[in-house]
Amino acid sequence: MSKAHHVGHVVAGKYELIRPIAKGGMGSVWRARHVQLDVDVAVKFMDLSLSKEANPQARFEREAKAAARLRSPHVVHILDYGVEDERPFMAMELLEG
């Protein structure tokens, strides 16, 4: 996990990291608060060092774009995509429970 990603860090000037939720084979997910809207979201960071693909960032971006186009009550809504500290992230609806 990047040293820049810690509790209180603000990602892309929008998302204040609150606490890590999960860590998996491709990265980590954090609970965060959108600082302008005052709502909680989930922010998923991809750890590029864990991927064996030639261009994992491009794949992550394609997945974010594809997921953002989906509209269903059964699918998490993607709110934002970006790159910080050379590490791609996507912000999404936070599901409780």
C-alpha positions, -999 to 999 in steps of 0.1 A, spaced: 0 0 0 14 34 -9 26 56 20 3 83 6 -28 62 13 -35 66 50 -63 77 72 -70 113 66 -53 115 32 -75 133 6 -75 115 -28 -78 137 -59 -89 166 -37 -123 149 -31 -122 117 -10 -109 117 25 -98 82 35 -115 70 67 -104 34 71 -94 4 50 -123 -20 43 -106 -48 24 -73 -58 7 -73 -84 -21 -52 -98 -48 -54 -66 -70 -54 -38 -44 -73 -23 -16 -107 -7 -8 -112 22 16 -141 38 32 -139 75 23 -159 107 26 -165 129 -4 -154 162 11 -177 185 -9 -208 164 -7 -203 150 28 -213 115 18 -194 82 24 -181 63 -6 -158 33 -13 -125 40 -30 -108 11 -47 -71 14 -54 -53 -9 -78 -19 -21 -68 0 -23 -101 28 -44 -87 4 -72 -81 -7 -76 -117 10 -99 -142 -6 -81 -172 14 -59 -196 -9 -29 -190 -30 -34 -159 -39 2 -156 -57 2 -190 -76 -29 -179 -87 -13 -146 -98 18 -165 -118 -3 -190 -135 -21 -161 -143 13 -144 -159 26 -177 -179 -6 -183 -191 -7 -147 -201 30 -148 -224 24 -178 -244 -3 -159 -276 8 -143 -292 -17 -120 -302 -18 -84 -281 -49 -81 -248 -33 -92 -226 -8 -73 -226 26 -91 -192 39 -101 -189 76 -93 -154 85 -104 -121 72 -118 -87 87 -116 -50 81 -110 -31 94 -80 6 87 -73 7 66 -105 -20 44 -89 -55 41 -105 -85 43 -83 -123 43 -87 -148 58 -63 -181 39 -59 -212 38 -40 -206 24 -5 -227 -6 4 -232 -12 41 -234 -47 56 
